[in-house]
Amino acid sequence: MSRLKTSVVQGIVAGLIAGIPQVLVTQIEARLLGLPREQADIGPRFVQRVSQHLGEPLSPPLQWLLGAVFHFGYAAQWGAVYAVIHESRPMPSLVGGPMLAGLIYTLAFSPWGAATQTGTEREPERRRTRETLLHWTAALSFALTTAFTYRWLRDRSVAEQARDKLLSVVEPTADWITRR
């Protein structure tokens, strides 16, 4: 598999992994900030708003199922994007993670973002600070986890490749020595 394909797969895996703590962190934060639990359930609310705009309201179980599919599809896509960007312009995780968070926040929660445009979230100037903090935490916790997980997967892969190359040289040499 080419290095880029391997990187994209690693990015997808990193994004899928990062989607789990993102949900947990935002649920805990919503509780600590005194926000309603559903405030942290952005995916299911987004899917419901989009379906309402299309004139097809969803039952709660279908809303949650599609919300989960959206959440993990979104996570996989952002992981792949991070991998491609990182491979073209390598950067430390503590730089790439916050940059990805800023991009996600802009495309989701800014005045031009999908959550704002669909009415899933209020306009930024009408939000309470606690809501904005929850949105930033969602973006930043996901992006940092993606960046560090991607780095770990990439480093592990590079180490395995180096080991395989070393073994391809050492094993024939060892065989030659032991035959003598």
ZAFIPA-801633 format. One record per residue: residue number from 1; x, y, z of N, C-alpha, C in turn. Coordinates in steps of 0.02 Angstrom, whole numbers, plus 32768, in hexadecimal, padded with zeros to 4 digits. Layout:
i | n_east | n_north | n_up | ca_east | ca_north | ca_up | c_east | c_north | c_up
NUM | X | Y | Z | X | Y | Z | X | Y | Z
...
This chain:
i | n_east | n_north | n_up | ca_east | ca_north | ca_up | c_east | c_north | c_up
1 | 802B | 7FC6 | 8000 | 8000 | 8000 | 8000 | 802D | 803E | 8000
2 | 801B | 8070 | 7FDA | 8043 | 80AD | 7FD6 | 8043 | 80D1 | 8019
3 | 8074 | 80FB | 8024 | 8079 | 8120 | 8063 | 803C | 814C | 806E
4 | 8022 | 816D | 8039 | 7FE8 | 8197 | 8041 | 7FAA | 816F | 8055
5 | 7FA0 | 8135 | 8034 | 7F67 | 810B | 8046 | 7F6C | 80F3 | 808E
6 | 7FA8 | 80DF | 80A1 | 7FB3 | 80CA | 80E6 | 7FA4 | 8103 | 8116
7 | 7FBA | 813F | 8105 | 7FAE | 817A | 812F | 7F63 | 8188 | 8135
8 | 7F3F | 8184 | 80FE | 7EF7 | 8192 | 8100 | 7ED4 | 815E | 812C
9 | 7EE6 | 811F | 8125 | 7EC9 | 80EB | 8150 | 7ED9 | 80F9 | 8199
10 | 7F17 | 810B | 81A7 | 7F2A | 811C | 81EC | 7F03 | 8159 | 8205
11 | 7EF8 | 818A | 81D9 | 7ED1 | 81C5 | 81EC | 7E89 | 81B3 | 81FB
12 | 7E6C | 8188 | 81D2 | 7E27 | 8172 | 81DD | 7E22 | 814F | 8221
13 | 7E50 | 8122 | 822E | 7E50 | 80FF | 826F | 7E58 | 8130 | 82A8
14 | 7E86 | 815F | 82A1 | 7E91 | 8192 | 82D5 | 7E51 | 81BA | 82E1
15 | 7E2F | 81CE | 82AB | 7DF1 | 81F3 | 82B2 | 7DBA | 81CB | 82D4
16 | 7DB4 | 818C | 82C1 | 7D81 | 8161 | 82E0 | 7D8F | 8159 | 832B
17 | 7DCE | 814F | 833C | 7DE0 | 8149 | 8383 | 7DD1 | 818B | 83A7
18 | 7DE2 | 81C4 | 8389 | 7DD9 | 8205 | 83A8 | 7D8F | 8216 | 83B2
19 | 7D64 | 81F9 | 838A | 7D1C | 8207 | 8390 | 7CFF | 81EF | 83D2
20 | 7D1F | 81BE | 83F1 | 7D04 | 81A2 | 842F | 7D11 | 81D0 | 846B
21 | 7D50 | 81E3 | 8479 | 7D5A | 8211 | 84B1 | 7D39 | 8255 | 84A6
22 | 7D31 | 826A | 8468 | 7D10 | 82AA | 845A | 7CCA | 82A9 | 8478
23 | 7CA5 | 8273 | 846E | 7C61 | 826E | 8489 | 7C63 | 826E | 84D5
24 | 7C90 | 8247 | 84F1 | 7C94 | 8243 | 853A | 7CA7 | 8286 | 8559
25 | 7CD8 | 82A8 | 853D | 7CEF | 82E8 | 8557 | 7CB7 | 831C | 8554
26 | 7C94 | 831F | 851C | 7C5F | 8352 | 8516 | 7C24 | 8343 | 8544
27 | 7C15 | 8303 | 854E | 7BDE | 82F1 | 857C | 7BF0 | 8306 | 85C4
28 | 7C2E | 82F8 | 85D8 | 7C44 | 830C | 861B | 7C45 | 8357 | 8621
29 | 7C5F | 8379 | 85EF | 7C62 | 83C2 | 85F1 | 7C1D | 83E1 | 85F4
30 | 7BEE | 83C8 | 85CD | 7BAA | 83E4 | 85CF | 7B8D | 83DF | 8615
31 | 7B99 | 83A7 | 8635 | 7B80 | 839E | 867A | 7BA3 | 83CF | 86A9
32 | 7BE5 | 83D6 | 86A4 | 7C0A | 8404 | 86D0 | 7BF6 | 844D | 86C5
33 | 7BE5 | 845E | 8687 | 7BD2 | 84A3 | 8677 | 7B87 | 84B1 | 8684
34 | 7B63 | 847D | 8699 | 7B1C | 8486 | 86A7 | 7AF1 | 848C | 8669
35 | 7B0A | 8471 | 8631 | 7AE4 | 8472 | 85F3 | 7AB8 | 8434 | 85EF
36 | 7A81 | 8437 | 85CB | 7A58 | 83FA | 85C2 | 7A81 | 83C4 | 859E
37 | 7A76 | 8385 | 85B0 | 7A9C | 834D | 8593 | 7A9A | 834E | 8547
38 | 7A60 | 835E | 852A | 7A59 | 835C | 84E1 | 7A82 | 8393 | 84BF
39 | 7A99 | 83C5 | 84E5 | 7AC3 | 83F9 | 84C8 | 7B04 | 83DA | 84AC
40 | 7B1D | 83A5 | 84CB | 7B5A | 8384 | 84B4 | 7B4C | 8352 | 847C
41 | 7B0D | 8343 | 846F | 7AFA | 8312 | 843B | 7AF1 | 8336 | 83F8
42 | 7B28 | 8351 | 83DE | 7B25 | 837B | 83A2 | 7B12 | 8352 | 8364
43 | 7B30 | 8316 | 835B | 7B22 | 82ED | 8320 | 7AD8 | 82DD | 8317
44 | 7AB8 | 82C0 | 834A | 7A70 | 82B0 | 8342 | 7A45 | 82EF | 8336
45 | 7A56 | 8326 | 8357 | 7A30 | 8364 | 834C | 7A3B | 837F | 8305
46 | 7A79 | 837A | 82ED | 7A87 | 8390 | 82A9 | 7A60 | 8367 | 8276
47 | 7A61 | 8325 | 827D | 7A3D | 82F9 | 824F | 79F2 | 8309 | 8250
48 | 79D7 | 8315 | 828C | 7990 | 8326 | 8291 | 7980 | 8368 | 826E
49 | 79AB | 839A | 8277 | 799F | 83DB | 8256 | 79A3 | 83D5 | 820A
50 | 79D4 | 83B0 | 81F1 | 79D9 | 83A7 | 81A9 | 799C | 8382 | 818F
51 | 7985 | 834F | 81B2 | 794A | 832A | 819B | 790C | 8356 | 819D
52 | 7907 | 8382 | 81CE | 78CE | 83B1 | 81D1 | 78D0 | 83E1 | 8195
53 | 790C | 83F9 | 8184 | 7913 | 8425 | 814A | 78FF | 8401 | 810A
54 | 7909 | 83C0 | 8108 | 78F6 | 8399 | 80CD | 78AE | 8382 | 80D0
55 | 788B | 8393 | 8106 | 7845 | 8381 | 810D | 783A | 8339 | 8122
56 | 786B | 8319 | 813F | 7867 | 82D3 | 8153 | 787E | 82CB | 819C
57 | 7853 | 82DE | 81CD | 7867 | 82D6 | 8213 | 7875 | 828C | 8222
58 | 78A3 | 8281 | 8251 | 78B8 | 823D | 8262 | 789F | 8228 | 82A6
59 | 7893 | 81E7 | 82AE | 7883 | 81CD | 82F0 | 78C2 | 81D1 | 831B
60 | 78BB | 81D6 | 835E | 78F7 | 81DA | 8389 | 7929 | 81A2 | 837E
61 | 7915 | 8162 | 8377 | 7948 | 812E | 836B | 796E | 8138 | 832A
62 | 794B | 814B | 82F5 | 796B | 8157 | 82B4 | 7998 | 8195 | 82B8
63 | 7981 | 81C7 | 82DC | 79A9 | 8204 | 82E6 | 79EC | 81F2 | 8307
64 | 79EA | 81C8 | 833B | 7A28 | 81B4 | 835D | 7A53 | 8187 | 8332
65 | 7A35 | 815A | 830D | 7A5B | 812E | 82E1 | 7A7F | 8158 | 82AC
66 | 7A5A | 8183 | 828A | 7A79 | 81AD | 8257 | 7AAA | 81DF | 8275
67 | 7A9C | 81F5 | 82B2 | 7ACB | 8221 | 82D5 | 7B0D | 81FE | 82E3
68 | 7B0A | 81BE | 82F6 | 7B47 | 8197 | 8302 | 7B6D | 818B | 82C1
69 | 7B48 | 817B | 828C | 7B68 | 8170 | 824A | 7B89 | 81B2 | 8233
70 | 7B66 | 81EA | 823C | 7B82 | 822A | 822A | 7BC0 | 8239 | 8253
71 | 7BBC | 822D | 8295 | 7BF4 | 823C | 82C2 | 7C33 | 8215 | 82AD
72 | 7C2C | 81D4 | 82A3 | 7C67 | 81AC | 8292 | 7C7E | 81B7 | 824A
73 | 7C4F | 81C5 | 821D | 7C63 | 81D7 | 81D9 | 7C89 | 8218 | 81D7
74 | 7C72 | 8247 | 81FD | 7C92 | 8288 | 8205 | 7CD8 | 827F | 8223
75 | 7CDC | 8255 | 8257 | 7D1C | 8248 | 8278 | 7D4E | 8228 | 8248
76 | 7D37 | 81F7 | 8222 | 7D63 | 81D5 | 81F2 | 7D7B | 8205 | 81BD
77 | 7D4D | 822E | 81A4 | 7D5F | 825F | 8170 | 7D92 | 8290 | 8189
78 | 7D89 | 82AB | 81C6 | 7DB9 | 82DC | 81E1 | 7DFD | 82BA | 81EF
79 | 7DFB | 827B | 8204 | 7E3A | 8257 | 820E | 7E60 | 8251 | 81CD
80 | 7E3D | 8241 | 8196 | 7E5D | 823B | 8155 | 7E79 | 827F | 813E
81 | 7E52 | 82B4 | 8148 | 7E69 | 82F7 | 8136 | 7EA8 | 8308 | 815D
82 | 7EA8 | 82FA | 819E | 7EE3 | 8308 | 81C7 | 7F20 | 82E3 | 81AC
83 | 7F18 | 82A4 | 819B | 7F50 | 827B | 8182 | 7F6C | 8298 | 8142
84 | 7F41 | 82AB | 8113 | 7F58 | 82C7 | 80D3 | 7F7D | 8308 | 80DF
85 | 7F62 | 8333 | 8109 | 7F83 | 8373 | 8117 | 7FC6 | 8367 | 813A
86 | 7FC5 | 8339 | 816A | 8003 | 832B | 818F | 8039 | 830F | 8161
87 | 8027 | 82E4 | 8133 | 8058 | 82C7 | 8106 | 8074 | 82FB | 80D5
88 | 804B | 832C | 80C4 | 8064 | 8360 | 8096 | 808C | 8395 | 80BB
89 | 807B | 83A3 | 80F8 | 809D | 83D4 | 8122 | 80A2 | 83B9 | 8169
90 | 80D4 | 838E | 8176 | 80D9 | 8372 | 81B9 | 80DE | 83A8 | 81EF
91 | 80BC | 839B | 8226 | 80BB | 83CB | 825D | 80B3 | 83A6 | 829F
92 | 80C9 | 83C4 | 82D6 | 80BF | 83A4 | 8317 | 8074 | 839F | 8326
93 | 8061 | 836D | 834C | 801B | 8363 | 835D | 7FFD | 839E | 8382
94 | 8026 | 83C0 | 83AB | 800C | 83FA | 83CF | 8003 | 8437 | 83A3
95 | 8019 | 8433 | 8365 | 800B | 8468 | 8334 | 7FD2 | 8451 | 8307
96 | 7FD8 | 8416 | 82EB | 7FA5 | 83FC | 82BD | 7F61 | 83F3 | 82DD
97 | 7F60 | 83DB | 831C | 7F20 | 83D0 | 833E | 7EF7 | 8410 | 8344
98 | 7F14 | 8445 | 8362 | 7EEE | 8483 | 8367 | 7EDC | 84A2 | 8323
99 | 7F07 | 8499 | 82F1 | 7EF6 | 84B3 | 82AE | 7EB8 | 848E | 8293
100 | 7EB7 | 844C | 829C | 7E7C | 8426 | 8287 | 7E3F | 843B | 82AE
101 | 7E47 | 8446 | 82F0 | 7E0F | 845C | 8319 | 7DF2 | 849E | 8300
102 | 7E1E | 84CC | 82ED | 7E06 | 850C | 82D3 | 7DDF | 8504 | 8292
103 | 7DF7 | 84D8 | 8267 | 7DD4 | 84CB | 8228 | 7D90 | 84AB | 8236
104 | 7D8E | 847A | 8262 | 7D4F | 8458 | 8273 | 7D1E | 848A | 8292
105 | 7D36 | 84B2 | 82C2 | 7D0B | 84E4 | 82E1 | 7CEE | 8513 | 82AD
106 | 7D19 | 852B | 8280 | 7D02 | 855A | 824D | 7CCC | 853A | 8220
107 | 7CD8 | 84FC | 820B | 7CA9 | 84DC | 81DC | 7C6A | 84C1 | 81FE
108 | 7C6B | 84BD | 8241 | 7C31 | 84A4 | 8265 | 7C0C | 84DA | 828C
109 | 7C31 | 8504 | 82B2 | 7C11 | 852E | 82E4 | 7C16 | 8579 | 82D8
110 | 7C3D | 858E | 82A7 | 7C43 | 85D6 | 8299 | 7C01 | 85EE | 8279
111 | 7BFC | 862E | 826B | 7BBF | 8646 | 8248 | 7BB3 | 8622 | 8205
112 | 7BE8 | 8609 | 81E6 | 7BE3 | 85E7 | 81A5 | 7BE0 | 859C | 81AC
113 | 7BE6 | 8583 | 81E9 | 7BEA | 853B | 81F6 | 7BA8 | 8517 | 81EC
114 | 7BAE | 84D7 | 81DE | 7B73 | 84AF | 81D0 | 7B42 | 84AB | 820B
115 | 7B5B | 84A5 | 8248 | 7B2E | 84A1 | 8281 | 7B09 | 84E3 | 828B
116 | 7B2A | 851A | 827E | 7B0B | 855B | 8284 | 7AD9 | 8566 | 824B
117 | 7AEE | 8557 | 820E | 7AC3 | 8562 | 81D3 | 7A83 | 8539 | 81D5
118 | 7A86 | 84FD | 81F2 | 7A4A | 84D2 | 81F5 | 7A1E | 84E3 | 8230
119 | 7A37 | 850D | 825E | 7A10 | 851D | 829A | 7A1A | 84EB | 82D2
120 | 7A49 | 84BD | 82C8 | 7A58 | 848D | 82FE | 7A75 | 84B3 | 8339
121 | 7A9E | 84E5 | 832B | 7ABB | 8510 | 835F | 7AA8 | 8559 | 834F
122 | 7AA3 | 8580 | 8384 | 7A93 | 85C8 | 837B | 7ACE | 85EC | 835D
123 | 7AC1 | 8627 | 8342 | 7AF6 | 8653 | 8328 | 7B29 | 865E | 8360
124 | 7B69 | 8660 | 834F | 7B9D | 8668 | 8383 | 7B91 | 86A4 | 83B2
125 | 7B7A | 86DC | 8397 | 7B70 | 8716 | 83C2 | 7B34 | 870F | 83F1
126 | 7B09 | 86DE | 83E5 | 7ACF | 86D1 | 8410 | 7ADB | 8697 | 8440
127 | 7B12 | 8675 | 8439 | 7B21 | 863C | 8465 | 7B3B | 8654 | 84A9
128 | 7B2E | 862C | 84DB | 7B4C | 8637 | 851C | 7B95 | 8620 | 8517
129 | 7BBF | 863C | 853F | 7C07 | 862A | 853F | 7C0F | 85DF | 854C
130 | 7BE5 | 85C3 | 8577 | 7BE9 | 857B | 8585 | 7BDE | 8551 | 8547
131 | 7BB0 | 8566 | 851C | 7BA3 | 8541 | 84DE | 7BDF | 8545 | 84AF
132 | 7BFC | 8581 | 84A9 | 7C37 | 858A | 847E | 7C71 | 8560 | 8499
133 | 7C7A | 8560 | 84DA | 7CAE | 8537 | 84F8 | 7CA3 | 84ED | 84E9
134 | 7C65 | 84D6 | 84EC | 7C56 | 8490 | 84DB | 7C68 | 8481 | 8493
135 | 7C59 | 84AF | 8465 | 7C69 | 84A4 | 841E | 7CB4 | 84A1 | 8414
136 | 7CD8 | 84D0 | 8433 | 7D22 | 84D0 | 842C | 7D3F | 8490 | 844A
137 | 7D25 | 847A | 8483 | 7D3E | 843D | 84A2 | 7D31 | 8401 | 8475
138 | 7CF7 | 83FE | 8456 | 7CE8 | 83C7 | 8428 | 7D1B | 83C6 | 83EF
139 | 7D27 | 8400 | 83D1 | 7D56 | 8403 | 8399 | 7D9E | 83F5 | 83B0
140 | 7DB2 | 8414 | 83E7 | 7DF7 | 840D | 83FD | 7E06 | 83C7 | 8419
141 | 7DD9 | 83AB | 843F | 7DE5 | 8367 | 845A | 7DEA | 8335 | 8422
142 | 7DBE | 833C | 83F0 | 7DC1 | 830F | 83B7 | 7E02 | 8318 | 8390
143 | 7E13 | 8356 | 8381 | 7E4D | 8364 | 8356 | 7E8E | 8350 | 8377
144 | 7E96 | 835F | 83B8 | 7ED3 | 834B | 83DA | 7ED9 | 82FF | 83DF
145 | 7EA2 | 82DE | 83EE | 7EA4 | 8295 | 83F1 | 7EB4 | 8278 | 83AD
146 | 7E97 | 8294 | 8379 | 7EA7 | 827D | 8335 | 7EF1 | 8286 | 8326
147 | 7F0B | 82C2 | 8335 | 7F51 | 82D1 | 8325 | 7F81 | 82A2 | 834A
148 | 7F76 | 8298 | 838A | 7FA3 | 826D | 83B1 | 7F9B | 8223 | 839F
149 | 7F5D | 820E | 8392 | 7F52 | 81C9 | 837E | 7F71 | 81BB | 8339
150 | 7F68 | 81EB | 830B | 7F86 | 81E3 | 82C9 | 7FD2 | 81DE | 82D1
151 | 7FF0 | 8209 | 82F9 | 8039 | 8208 | 8302 | 804F | 81C4 | 831E
152 | 802A | 81AB | 834E | 803B | 816A | 836C | 8036 | 8132 | 8337
153 | 8000 | 8131 | 8310 | 7FF8 | 80FE | 82DC | 802E | 8104 | 82A7
154 | 803E | 8142 | 8294 | 8071 | 814D | 8261 | 80B6 | 8138 | 827A
155 | 80C7 | 814B | 82B7 | 8108 | 8138 | 82D3 | 810E | 80ED | 82DA
156 | 80D8 | 80CD | 82EE | 80D8 | 8084 | 82F5 | 80E3 | 8063 | 82B1
157 | 80C2 | 807D | 827E | 80C9 | 8063 | 823A | 8110 | 806C | 8220
158 | 812D | 80A7 | 822B | 8171 | 80B5 | 8215 | 81A2 | 8086 | 8238
159 | 8198 | 807A | 8279 | 81C4 | 804D | 829E | 81BE | 8006 | 8284
160 | 8182 | 7FF1 | 8273 | 8178 | 7FAD | 8257 | 819A | 7FA7 | 8213
161 | 8196 | 7FDB | 81EA | 81B7 | 7FDA | 81A9 | 8203 | 7FD6 | 81B1
162 | 821D | 7FFC | 81DF | 8266 | 7FFB | 81EB | 827B | 7FB6 | 8204
163 | 8254 | 7F99 | 8231 | 8263 | 7F56 | 824A | 8263 | 7F24 | 8211
164 | 8231 | 7F28 | 81E6 | 822D | 7EF9 | 81AD | 8269 | 7F00 | 817E
165 | 827E | 7F3E | 8171 | 82B8 | 7F4A | 8147 | 82F7 | 7F2E | 8167
166 | 82FE | 7F3A | 81A7 | 8339 | 7F21 | 81CB | 833A | 7ED5 | 81CA
167 | 8300 | 7EB6 | 81D6 | 82FD | 7E6D | 81D5 | 830D | 7E51 | 8190
168 | 82F9 | 7E76 | 815C | 8307 | 7E5D | 8118 | 8352 | 7E5C | 810A
169 | 8378 | 7E84 | 812E | 83C0 | 7E85 | 8126 | 83E1 | 7E54 | 8157
170 | 83C9 | 7E54 | 8195 | 83E8 | 7E2C | 81CA | 83DB | 7DE2 | 81C2
171 | 839E | 7DCF | 81B2 | 838D | 7D87 | 81AD | 83B8 | 7D63 | 8179
172 | 83BE | 7D7C | 813B | 83E9 | 7D59 | 810B | 8433 | 7D55 | 8122
173 | 8449 | 7D8B | 8142 | 848D | 7D8A | 815C | 8495 | 7D57 | 8192
174 | 8465 | 7D52 | 81BF | 8467 | 7D20 | 81F5 | 8465 | 7CDA | 81D8
175 | 843B | 7CD0 | 81A5 | 8438 | 7C8E | 8185 | 847B | 7C7C | 8166
176 | 849B | 7CAB | 8145 | 84DB | 7C9F | 8125 | 8510 | 7C8E | 815A
177 | 8510 | 7CB2 | 8192 | 8541 | 7CA5 | 81C7 | 8536 | 7C61 | 81E6
178 | 84F8 | 7C4E | 81F3 | 84EB | 7C0E | 8214 | 84F8 | 7BD2 | 81E6
179 | 84F8 | 7BDD | 81A4 | 8508 | 7BA6 | 8176 | 8553 | 7B9A | 8173
180 | 857A | 7BC7 | 818A | 85C3 | 7BC2 | 8187 | 85DE | 7B98 | 81BE
